[in-house]
Amino acid sequence: MSVFIHATADVSSDASIGAGSKIWNLAQVRENATLGENCIVSKNVYIDTGVIIGDNVKIQNNVNVYNGVTIEDDVFLGPSMTFTNDKNPRAMSPNWEITPTLVRRGASIGANATIVCGVTIGEFAMVGAGAVVTRDVPAHTLVVGNPARRIGNVCRCGARVADETTVCSDCDI
């Protein structure tokens, strides 16, 4: 399968783009970024230098993925959500340091959520729209709010489940 890059996208020749991936209008993929197979990078997405993105990742419009972020396979990033990468941002700081963030396989992050650097979003976790994540989110956990707080568990398919389980009764995933 070939890679599709829209004519208005800016993709560095030093980026690695996996087979079957599609990069849409006005997206920018910087040097040394790695994008896996069968990914969708939607309109106006920014993927910074050194970012690592797994296979089958869907990135919706206006998402910012900054240096220091690693995204595993099968992750969904909702419209206009963003990551940070500096715990103490200053415009002219000589001590600027990237703080890594990890999004585990199958996680979903809702529209307009902010992920503060230094956290891990667990496998199949779900971050609600507009949430501000300041702490790690365990696997299969649903978080909402500012700051994000746990309100339940989710199945691999995304359905809410009882707190003592991680698989819904209708799912065979």
N, C-alpha and C positions, 0 to 999 in steps of 0.2 A: 504494500500500500504506500502511496506517496503522501507527502506532506502538502497541505494547502496553506499558503500564506497570502492574505489579501494584499492587493497592490498598495494600500495605504499603511500597512503594518511596517514597523521598523524592527527587523530581526537581525541581530549581529551575526556575521559569518562565523564568529567564534562561539556561538550558542549551539547546543546539541538538541535537535528536535526529533522525537521518535516518530516512527512510521504511523501513518493514519491520523496524525494530529492536525488540527485546524486552528489557524491563528487569524482572527478577524480584524476588521477595520480599526485603524488607529491604535492598535496594540503595540507595545514595545517590549522586546525581549533582549536583554543586555548580554554582553560578552560573558562567557563561562557559565551561563545559566544552562541547566539541563532540564528538558521537558520530555517525559516518557511517551510511550505509544498511546494512540487513540485519545489524546487530550483535546479539550475544546477551550480555547482562550478567546473570550468574547471581546466585544467592542471596548476600546479605551482601557485595556488592562495594562498594568506596568509590572514587569517581572525583572527584578534587579540582578545585577551581576552576582554570580555564585549561587543563586537559588537552585535548589534541587526539587523537582516535581516528579512524582511517580507516574504510573500508567493510569489511564481511564479517569483522569481528573477533569472536572468541569468547573471552569472559572467564569463567573458571570460578569456583566458589564461593570466597568469602573473599579475593579479590584486592584489593590496595591500589594505586591508581595516583595518585601525588601530583603536585602542581603542578610543572611543568618537564618532564614526560614527554610525548613525542610518539610515537604508535603509528601506523604506516602501515597500508595495506590488507592483509587476509588473514592477520592475525597471530593466533596461539593463545597465550593466557595460562593456564597450568595452575593447578589448585586451590591456594590459599593462597600463591601466589608473591607477592612484593612488590618494589616499587621504593623507593629512597631519593631524597632531593632536597637533602640538606645534607651537605657534606663534613666539617664540624666541628660536629656537633649539640651544642647546649647549651640548656637550658630557658630561660634568661634572657639570651641573647646579643644585644647591640644590633647586632652585625655579621652577623646571619643573612642568608644569601644562597642563592638557589636555583641549583643546578648542573644544567643540562639533560641529559636522556637521550633517545636516539632508538632506536626499534625499527623496523627496515626491513621492507619488504613481505615477507610470507610466512614470517617467523621464527616459531619455536615456543619457548616457555619452559616448562619442566617444573614439576611440583608442588613447592611449598616452596622454589623457587629465590629467591635474593635478587639484585637488580640494583643495585649500588652506583652512585650518580649519576655523571654525566660520561662515560658510555660510549655507544658505538653498537653495537647488535646488528645485524649485516649481513643482507642479503636471504637468505631461506631458511636462515639459520643455525638451529641447534638447541641449546638449553641444557638439559642433563639435570636430572632431578629432584634437588632439594637443592643444586644448584650455587650458588656465590657468585661472581658475575661482578664483577671489579674492573678489567678491561681490555676494550678493544674486542674484539668477536668478528667476524672477517671473514665475508663472504658464504659460504654453504654449509659452514660449519665446525661440527663437533660438539664441544661442550665439556662437561666434567663436573668435579665435585669442588670443594674449598674450599682455596685459591682455584681457580676454574675453569681448566682446562687443556685444550688441544686434544687430541682422541684420534682425529680423522678428519674426513672430509667426508660431507655428505649431499646427496642429490638434492632437487629441488623437492618430490617426493612424500614425502620424509622417510627414504627407504631409505639405508643406508650405502653409500658408493661408494669406489672406489679413490682414493687421494690425488691422482692426476693428472687426475681427471675430476669433473664435478658433475652428471652425468646417469646414471641407472642403465639397465641393459639392458632392463628390463621397462617402462619409463616412456615415455609420449609426451606428458607435460605440457610 
